[in-house]
Amino acid sequence: MSLPSLLLPEDTITESYLLTDFTVPEGYVFAMGDNRQKSTDCRDFGCIPIEKIEGTVLIRFWPLHKMGKVR
């Protein structure tokens, strides 16, 4: 599976992190916790290789107008 690279806008700020000109390598994902102020996530330990992901998404909770099963 080939995923597009993610180039964040120059003014992107996530709490105390300033991420600019950041590219997610092919074959990796960038995941952020839902409690951005206290989450330890890819901003701390880097991108995750796709082959390390063990789960699948079944239900989406947010945004509320899209809540339900994921196809």
N, C-alpha and C positions, 0 to 999 in steps of 0.2 A: 504494500500500500504506500502510495506516495502522498505525503502531506505538504501543503504549501508552506513556505517560510513565513514567519510572522514578523513584520517590521512595525514596531510600535511608534505612534506619533511622538514627535520630539518633546511635547509637553506632558507626556504620561508620567503620573506620579502615583505610586501605591504606598500610602503611609510614608515611611521614612526612606523608601526606595525610589530612586530616580532611574527609570529604565528608558534609555534612548538607544536607537540604532542597535537593537537586540534582535538577532536572528535565531530562530529555533532550527537546529540542524535537521535535515531530512532523516526520517526514521525515529524521531524523538517527539515528545509532547512537552508542553509547558503547562503546569497545573498550579492553580492558586487555591488556597483554603478559603472557606466561606467566612472566616473570621479574620479578615486581612490584618487587623492590628495585632493579633496574637498567634496567627498560624505560622507554622514552620512548613514551608512549601518550596517550590522550585526557585523562588527568589533567594532562598538560603542554600540549597544543595544542588541546584542546576537542573537541567532538563532530564527527562526520564526516557530511556529507550522503550520503544513500543513493545518489544518482546517481553518486557518486565511487567506489563499491564495484564492482570489476571481476571478482571471482572468485566461485566457488561452493564450498560445502562438499561434499566427497565422502566423507570418512572421519572418524569421531570416534575419538580416542584416549583421552579421559578423560571421565567416569570409566571405569575399566577394565571394569566389568560391562556397559557400553553400547558398548564398542569395536566398530567395524564400519562398514558403509556407512550413510550418512544418506539417508533417503528424502524 
